[in-house]
Amino acid sequence: MVVSVDERRRTKPKKSFSKPAASDREDGNGTPGLAARKAAAKLLAAVIDAHTSLDGLTDHDHGHPQFRALDMRDRGLVRAILVTALRYRRTIGNLIAARLERPLPTNATALSHILNVAAAQILFLDIPDSAAVDLAVTHAKADPRTARFSGLVNGVLRAIARGKEAELPAMLARTQDAPDWFAGRLVDAYGADTAARILDIQRIEAPVDFTVKSDPEGWAQKFGGIVLPTGSVRVSRLPADVPDLPGFTEGAWWVQDAAAALPARLFGDVAGLHVADLCAAPGGKTAQLLAAGARVTAIDSSKNRLARLEQNLARLGYSAKTVQADILRFEPEELFDAVLLDAPCSSTGTVRRHPDVPWTKTPEDIAKLADLQSRLLARAVSLVKPGGRIIFSNCSLDPLEGEEMHAAFLATPGVADDPIRPGEIAGVDAFLTPKGQLRTTPADMDMGSQDLSGLDGFFAARLQRVS
């Protein structure tokens, strides 16, 4: 069935669903679940049209007002819809387009978001097709911008629901669920095969990794997970909310992606050293350094993020000196023995966890961030004593923020490369480049199944101040 965008048929939504919708909270007009779908479409518009971070929009304390007005169950539903709609955005868009006689008008963004929110539920979430369709039609009728297209919404979505079993697998197989610019840069950096593996695994929800203070095998058994070659404990899905897991209150572990746990280890032995952790919040790397015996000064520009770091360290039984400061203007009382800079970046290595990233960032953003990272790294070098080590890292997959920035920075006077040697740090060799840098991608660390494989994309390099 192909539906014309000029169709004006009105289809009366059903009054009841075959089973209760995932959300039963009523909108102001008394329609169960409508408020959550309206919020989902509103937030999808903010991500796609305004390039707003999904995490910021769905923050329980400071997020979008329409999201905060919902109860916790509805918030969970909205988050699930949005993550799914973004993770499969191109696939969903192609299936919608296949049901249209001609493309939607370029200014029909509100209509597009209603269709995408509903199609995400129909294709990927455990929500009755009838509920997703009827709520989308009701939503379209309630919005003056889309009311005349309510018949189109009904026709397109019902056609997608009828054909999904046959059409979805084929569409997934021939679609890259990423913007063209992002997929193109992956191919340029890693080649077509690795880029395809990265894009493929980014459709799968990421596993959860833990850094444990001791006994990783024991904790893996308790969580029903595995121990990774790098020493992190991994589960495919959390068996309970994080605060309800054994060992949380006692501070026996903290949640930290396996790749994010690698940069702090690149210093080697830090026992007794005074180490600065720049851009330190939420504190996973700070905790690693403290656990290794370092004396740590944790620096972050955000007061709220620094407060979160302090809370996290208190739960773990650790303490560090904390400083709220702009790193570019920070003046320490004395130089540090070592400095860790996990720099602000495009976060393109975390798309599996944050599928909004490719849709909210641009190549221009990456270039600006690479310039900022170079300036921050220069400042980091100035904060360490001559002979001291600097670890630079970020969670970007883009060489402009990693390999290329690092190569250009080595021309800076007073700094030298300090390559990581094979065999030097357990579990790291698989991720070393020929130049002794660390590079991970979501396509790495095959553990036999997609839900247990992969890790965040990270770059890290070790340098030394020589004068």
C-alpha positions as CSV (number, residue, x, y, z in Angstrom):
1,M,0.0,0.0,0.0
2,V,1.3,3.4,-1.0
3,V,-0.2,6.5,0.7
4,S,-0.4,10.0,-0.8
5,V,0.7,12.9,1.3
6,D,-2.4,14.7,-0.1
7,E,-4.8,12.1,1.4
8,R,-7.3,13.7,3.7
9,R,-9.2,10.6,5.0
10,R,-10.1,10.7,8.7
11,T,-9.9,7.5,10.6
12,K,-11.5,7.4,14.0
13,P,-9.1,5.9,16.5
14,K,-10.2,2.9,18.5
15,K,-11.4,3.5,22.0
16,S,-9.6,0.5,23.5
17,F,-6.5,-1.5,22.8
18,S,-6.0,-5.2,22.5
19,K,-4.0,-5.0,25.7
20,P,-3.0,-2.1,27.8
21,A,-0.4,0.3,26.3
22,A,3.0,0.3,27.9
23,S,2.0,3.6,29.5
24,D,-1.4,4.1,31.0
25,R,-1.0,7.7,32.1
26,E,-3.7,9.9,30.7
27,D,-3.2,13.0,28.6
28,G,-5.2,16.0,29.4
29,N,-7.9,14.9,27.0
30,G,-8.2,11.5,28.7
31,T,-6.4,9.3,26.2
32,P,-4.1,6.8,27.9
33,G,-0.5,7.0,26.8
34,L,-0.9,10.1,24.6
35,A,1.2,12.4,26.9
36,A,4.2,10.1,26.6
37,R,3.9,9.9,22.8
38,K,3.6,13.7,22.5
39,A,6.7,14.1,24.7
40,A,8.6,11.5,22.6
41,A,7.8,13.4,19.4
42,K,8.7,16.7,21.0
43,L,12.1,15.4,22.3
44,L,12.8,13.7,19.0
45,A,12.3,17.1,17.3
46,A,14.7,18.7,19.8
47,V,17.4,16.1,19.0
48,I,17.0,16.1,15.2
49,D,16.0,19.7,14.5
50,A,17.9,21.5,17.3
51,H,20.8,19.1,17.8
52,T,20.0,18.8,21.6
53,S,21.6,16.1,23.7
54,L,19.2,13.3,24.6
55,D,20.7,12.9,28.0
56,G,20.1,16.5,28.8
57,L,16.5,16.3,27.5
58,T,15.8,13.2,29.6
59,D,17.5,14.3,32.8
60,H,15.2,13.6,35.7
61,D,16.0,16.9,37.5
62,H,16.8,19.3,34.7
63,G,15.4,17.8,31.6
64,H,12.7,19.0,29.2
65,P,9.6,20.2,31.1
66,Q,7.4,17.9,29.0
67,F,9.5,14.9,30.0
68,R,9.7,15.9,33.7
69,A,5.9,16.2,33.8
70,L,5.6,12.5,33.2
71,D,5.7,9.8,35.9
72,M,8.7,7.5,36.1
73,R,7.2,4.7,34.1
74,D,6.2,7.1,31.3
75,R,9.7,8.6,31.3
76,G,11.1,5.1,30.8
77,L,8.8,4.5,27.9
78,V,9.7,7.9,26.3
79,R,13.4,7.1,26.7
80,A,13.0,3.7,25.1
81,I,11.1,5.1,22.2
82,L,13.7,7.8,21.6
83,V,16.7,5.5,21.8
84,T,15.1,3.1,19.4
85,A,14.0,5.8,17.0
86,L,17.5,7.2,16.9
87,R,19.3,3.8,16.8
88,Y,17.3,2.8,13.8
89,R,16.5,6.2,12.3
90,R,17.4,5.4,8.7
91,T,15.7,2.0,8.7
92,I,12.5,3.5,10.1
93,G,12.7,6.5,7.6
94,N,13.1,4.2,4.7
95,L,10.2,2.0,5.7
96,I,8.0,5.1,6.1
97,A,9.2,6.5,2.7
98,A,8.3,3.2,1.0
99,R,4.7,3.7,2.0
100,L,4.5,7.2,0.6
101,E,3.5,8.2,-3.0
102,R,6.0,11.0,-2.7
103,P,8.3,12.3,0.0
104,L,6.9,14.4,2.9
105,P,7.2,18.1,2.5
106,T,10.5,19.4,3.8
107,N,8.7,21.6,6.4
108,A,6.6,18.7,7.7
109,T,8.9,17.9,10.5
110,A,6.2,17.5,13.1
111,L,4.5,14.9,11.0
112,S,7.8,13.1,10.4
113,H,8.4,12.9,14.1
114,I,5.0,11.5,14.9
115,L,5.5,8.8,12.2
116,N,9.0,8.0,13.5
117,V,7.8,7.7,17.1
118,A,5.0,5.4,16.2
119,A,7.0,3.3,13.7
120,A,9.7,2.7,16.3
121,Q,7.1,1.2,18.6
122,I,5.6,-1.0,15.9
123,L,8.9,-2.3,14.6
124,F,11.1,-2.7,17.6
125,L,9.2,-2.3,21.0
126,D,6.8,-4.6,22.8
127,I,3.8,-2.4,22.3
128,P,0.6,-3.4,20.5
129,D,0.6,-2.2,16.9
130,S,-3.0,-0.9,17.3
131,A,-2.0,1.2,20.3
132,A,0.9,2.8,18.5
133,V,-1.2,3.6,15.4
134,D,-4.2,4.9,17.3
135,L,-2.2,7.1,19.6
136,A,-0.3,8.5,16.6
137,V,-3.5,9.3,14.7
138,T,-4.9,11.0,17.9
139,H,-1.7,12.9,18.2
140,A,-1.8,14.1,14.6
141,K,-5.4,15.2,14.9
142,A,-4.6,17.2,18.1
143,D,-1.8,19.2,16.4
144,P,-2.9,21.9,13.9
145,R,0.2,21.4,11.9
146,T,-0.6,17.7,11.3
147,A,-4.4,17.4,11.7
148,R,-5.0,17.2,7.9
149,F,-2.6,14.3,7.6
150,S,-4.2,12.1,10.2
151,G,-5.5,9.7,7.5
152,L,-2.0,9.5,6.0
153,V,-0.6,8.6,9.5
154,N,-3.2,5.9,9.9
155,G,-2.5,4.4,6.4
156,V,1.2,4.5,6.6
157,L,1.5,3.0,10.0
158,R,-1.0,0.2,9.4
159,A,0.8,-0.7,6.3
160,I,4.1,-0.8,8.1
161,A,2.6,-3.0,10.8
162,R,1.2,-5.4,8.2
163,G,4.4,-5.7,6.3
164,K,7.0,-5.6,9.1
165,E,7.7,-9.3,9.3
166,A,8.7,-9.6,5.7
167,E,10.1,-6.1,5.1
168,L,12.1,-5.2,8.2
169,P,14.9,-7.8,7.9
170,A,15.6,-6.9,4.3
171,M,15.6,-3.2,5.1
172,L,18.0,-3.7,8.1
173,A,20.3,-5.7,5.8
174,R,20.6,-2.9,3.2
175,T,20.5,0.2,5.5
176,Q,23.2,2.0,7.4
177,D,21.6,3.5,10.5
178,A,23.8,6.6,10.6
179,P,24.0,10.0,8.8
180,D,26.1,9.9,5.6
181,W,28.8,12.1,7.0
182,F,29.3,9.8,10.0
183,A,29.3,6.6,8.0
184,G,31.7,8.2,5.5
185,R,34.2,9.2,8.1
186,L,34.2,5.7,9.6
187,V,35.0,4.3,6.2
188,D,37.8,6.8,5.6
189,A,39.3,6.0,9.0
190,Y,38.8,2.3,9.4
191,G,37.9,0.9,6.0
192,A,34.6,-0.4,4.7
193,D,34.6,-3.7,6.6
194,T,35.4,-2.3,10.1
195,A,33.0,0.6,9.5
196,A,30.2,-1.8,8.7
197,R,30.9,-3.8,11.9
198,I,30.9,-0.6,13.9
199,L,27.6,0.5,12.4
200,D,26.1,-3.0,12.8
201,I,26.9,-3.4,16.5
202,Q,25.7,0.1,17.3
203,R,22.2,-1.1,16.7
204,I,22.6,-3.4,19.7
205,E,22.2,-2.1,23.2
206,A,25.6,-1.9,24.9
207,P,26.5,-4.3,27.7
208,V,27.4,-2.9,31.2
209,D,30.9,-3.0,32.5
210,F,32.2,-2.8,36.1
211,T,35.6,-1.9,37.5
212,V,35.9,-3.9,40.6
213,K,38.3,-3.3,43.5
214,S,39.1,-7.0,43.8
215,D,38.0,-10.6,42.9
216,P,36.6,-10.0,39.3
217,E,35.8,-13.7,38.9
218,G,33.7,-13.6,42.1
219,W,31.8,-10.5,41.0
220,A,31.2,-11.9,37.5
221,Q,29.6,-14.9,39.1
222,K,27.4,-12.8,41.4
223,F,26.2,-10.6,38.4
224,G,25.9,-13.5,36.0
225,G,28.5,-12.0,33.8
226,I,32.0,-12.5,32.5
227,V,35.5,-11.2,33.1
228,L,37.0,-9.4,30.1
229,P,40.6,-9.8,29.0
230,T,41.2,-6.3,30.3
231,G,39.9,-7.2,33.8
232,S,36.6,-5.5,33.7
233,V,33.4,-7.4,34.7
234,R,30.7,-7.4,32.0
235,V,27.0,-8.3,32.0
236,S,24.8,-8.1,28.9
237,R,22.0,-6.5,30.9
238,L,21.8,-5.2,34.5
239,P,20.2,-7.8,36.7
240,A,18.7,-5.0,38.8
241,D,18.9,-1.2,39.2
242,V,22.5,-0.2,40.0
243,P,21.9,0.8,43.6
244,D,20.2,-2.5,44.3
245,L,23.1,-4.6,43.1
246,P,25.3,-6.4,45.7
247,G,28.4,-4.5,46.6
248,F,27.0,-1.0,45.6
249,T,26.5,0.3,49.2
250,E,29.8,-1.2,50.2
251,G,31.6,0.5,47.4
252,A,33.1,-2.7,45.9
253,W,32.8,-1.5,42.3
254,W,31.8,1.2,40.0
255,V,30.2,1.2,36.5
256,Q,32.8,2.1,33.9
257,D,33.0,1.0,30.2
258,A,36.0,-1.3,29.6
259,A,37.6,1.1,27.2
260,A,37.2,4.0,29.6
261,A,39.1,2.0,32.2
262,L,42.2,1.7,30.1
263,P,43.7,5.3,30.0
264,A,44.4,5.5,33.7
265,R,46.4,2.2,33.5
266,L,48.7,3.7,30.9
267,F,50.7,5.6,33.6
268,G,52.1,2.4,35.0
269,D,52.9,2.5,38.7
270,V,51.4,5.7,40.3
271,A,51.7,4.7,43.9
272,G,52.7,7.7,45.9
273,L,52.6,10.1,42.9
274,H,50.5,13.3,42.9
275,V,48.3,13.0,39.8
276,A,46.0,15.6,38.3
277,D,42.8,14.2,36.7
278,L,41.5,16.9,34.4
279,C,37.9,16.9,33.3
280,A,37.5,14.4,36.1
281,A,33.8,13.9,36.6
282,P,32.0,11.6,37.1
283,G,35.2,10.1,38.7
284,G,35.8,6.6,37.3
285,K,39.4,7.4,36.4
286,T,39.9,9.3,39.6
287,A,38.8,6.2,41.5
288,Q,41.2,4.0,39.5
289,L,44.1,6.3,40.3
290,L,43.2,6.4,44.0
291,A,42.9,2.6,44.1
292,A,46.4,2.4,42.6
293,G,47.8,4.4,45.4
294,A,48.1,7.9,43.8
295,R,47.3,11.2,45.5
296,V,44.8,12.8,43.2
297,T,43.6,16.3,42.5
298,A,40.4,16.1,40.5
299,I,39.5,19.1,38.5
300,D,36.3,19.9,36.6
301,S,34.7,23.0,35.4
302,S,31.2,22.0,36.4
303,K,30.1,22.4,40.1
304,N,27.3,19.9,39.7
305,R,29.5,17.3,38.0
306,L,32.2,17.8,40.7
307,A,29.6,17.2,43.4
308,R,28.6,14.0,41.7
309,L,32.2,12.9,41.6
310,E,32.6,13.6,45.3
311,Q,29.5,11.5,46.0
312,N,30.8,8.6,43.9
313,L,34.2,8.7,45.7
314,A,32.5,8.8,49.1
315,R,30.5,5.6,48.3
316,L,33.7,3.9,47.2
317,G,35.5,5.0,50.4
318,Y,38.0,7.2,48.5
319,S,38.8,10.9,48.8
320,A,40.6,13.3,46.5
321,K,41.2,17.0,46.5
322,T,38.6,18.5,44.2
323,V,38.9,21.8,42.3
324,Q,36.3,23.6,40.3
325,A,38.2,25.4,37.6
326,D,38.6,26.1,33.9
327,I,41.6,24.0,33.0
328,L,42.9,26.6,30.6
329,R,43.1,29.1,33.5
330,F,43.9,26.7,36.3
331,E,47.0,27.5,38.3
332,P,48.2,24.8,40.7
333,E,50.3,25.5,43.8
334,E,52.9,23.1,42.5
335,L,53.4,21.0,39.4
336,F,52.1,17.4,39.3
337,D,54.0,14.2,38.9
338,A,51.6,13.1,36.2
339,V,48.4,14.4,34.5
340,L,45.5,12.6,33.0
341,L,43.4,14.5,30.4
342,D,40.3,12.8,29.3
343,A,39.2,15.6,27.0
344,P,35.8,16.9,25.9
345,C,35.1,15.4,22.5
346,S,32.4,14.5,19.9
347,S,31.7,11.2,21.8
348,T,31.3,9.4,18.5
349,G,32.8,6.3,20.2
350,T,29.8,6.1,22.5
351,V,27.0,5.9,19.9
352,R,26.0,2.4,21.1
353,R,25.1,4.0,24.4
354,H,24.1,7.4,23.0
355,P,22.5,7.0,19.6
356,D,21.7,10.7,19.4
357,V,25.4,11.6,18.9
358,P,25.6,11.3,15.1
359,W,22.4,13.3,14.8
360,T,23.5,16.1,17.1
361,K,27.1,16.5,16.0
362,T,28.6,17.7,12.7
363,P,32.0,17.6,11.0
364,E,32.4,21.2,12.0
365,D,31.9,20.3,15.7
366,I,34.6,17.7,15.4
367,A,37.1,20.2,14.0
368,K,36.3,22.7,16.8
369,L,36.7,20.1,19.5
370,A,40.0,18.9,18.0
371,D,41.3,22.5,18.3
372,L,40.1,22.7,21.9
373,Q,41.7,19.4,22.7
374,S,45.0,20.6,21.4
375,R,44.8,23.7,23.6
376,L,43.8,21.6,26.7
377,L,46.7,19.2,26.0
378,A,49.2,22.0,25.8
379,R,47.9,23.2,29.2
380,A,48.1,19.7,30.6
381,V,51.8,19.5,29.7
382,S,52.5,22.7,31.4
383,L,51.0,21.4,34.7
384,V,53.3,18.4,35.0
385,K,56.9,18.4,36.3
386,P,59.7,17.8,33.7
387,G,60.0,14.1,33.2
388,G,56.4,13.5,34.2
389,R,53.9,11.6,32.1
390,I,50.7,12.9,30.5
391,I,47.9,10.7,29.3
392,F,45.6,12.2,26.7
393,S,42.4,10.3,25.9
394,N,38.9,10.8,24.6
395,C,35.9,8.7,23.5
396,S,35.9,9.8,19.8
397,L,36.3,7.5,16.8
398,D,37.4,10.3,14.6
399,P,41.2,10.5,13.9
400,L,41.0,14.3,13.8
401,E,40.4,14.2,17.5
402,G,42.9,11.3,18.1
403,E,45.7,10.1,15.8
404,E,45.9,13.3,13.7
405,M,45.7,15.7,16.7
406,H,48.3,13.7,18.6
407,A,50.7,13.6,15.6
408,A,50.4,17.4,15.1
409,F,50.9,18.0,18.8
410,L,54.2,16.2,18.9
411,A,55.7,19.2,17.2
412,T,55.2,21.2,20.4
413,P,58.5,22.1,22.1
414,G,59.2,20.4,25.4
415,V,57.1,17.3,24.9
416,A,58.0,13.9,23.5
417,D,56.0,10.8,22.6
418,D,56.1,8.0,25.2
419,P,54.8,5.0,23.2
420,I,53.0,2.1,25.0
421,R,55.0,-1.0,24.5
422,P,53.5,-4.4,23.8
423,G,53.4,-6.5,26.9
424,E,53.7,-3.5,29.1
425,I,50.1,-3.5,30.4
426,A,47.9,-6.6,30.7
427,G,45.0,-6.8,28.3
428,V,46.0,-3.8,26.2
429,D,48.1,-5.2,23.4
430,A,45.0,-5.9,21.2
431,F,44.3,-2.2,21.0
432,L,47.8,-0.8,20.4
433,T,48.6,0.9,17.1
434,P,52.0,0.5,15.4
435,K,52.9,3.9,16.9
436,G,52.2,2.8,20.5
437,Q,48.9,4.6,20.9
438,L,45.7,3.0,22.2
439,R,42.7,2.8,19.8
440,T,39.5,0.9,20.5
441,T,36.3,0.7,18.5
442,P,32.9,-0.8,19.1
443,A,33.9,-3.6,16.6
444,D,36.7,-4.8,18.9
445,M,36.6,-7.4,21.7
446,D,34.6,-10.2,20.2
447,M,33.2,-12.2,23.1
448,G,31.2,-14.6,21.0
449,S,27.9,-12.7,21.0
450,Q,27.0,-9.2,20.0
451,D,25.3,-8.4,23.4
452,L,28.6,-9.2,25.2
453,S,31.0,-7.9,22.6
454,G,32.4,-4.5,21.7
455,L,33.4,-1.5,23.8
456,D,33.4,2.2,23.5
457,G,35.6,3.8,20.9
458,F,38.5,5.4,22.6
459,F,41.8,7.0,21.7
460,A,44.7,7.4,24.2
461,A,48.3,8.4,23.9
462,R,51.1,8.8,26.4
463,L,53.5,11.7,26.4
464,Q,56.3,13.0,28.5
465,R,57.3,16.5,29.4
466,V,61.0,16.8,28.6
467,S,61.7,20.4,29.6
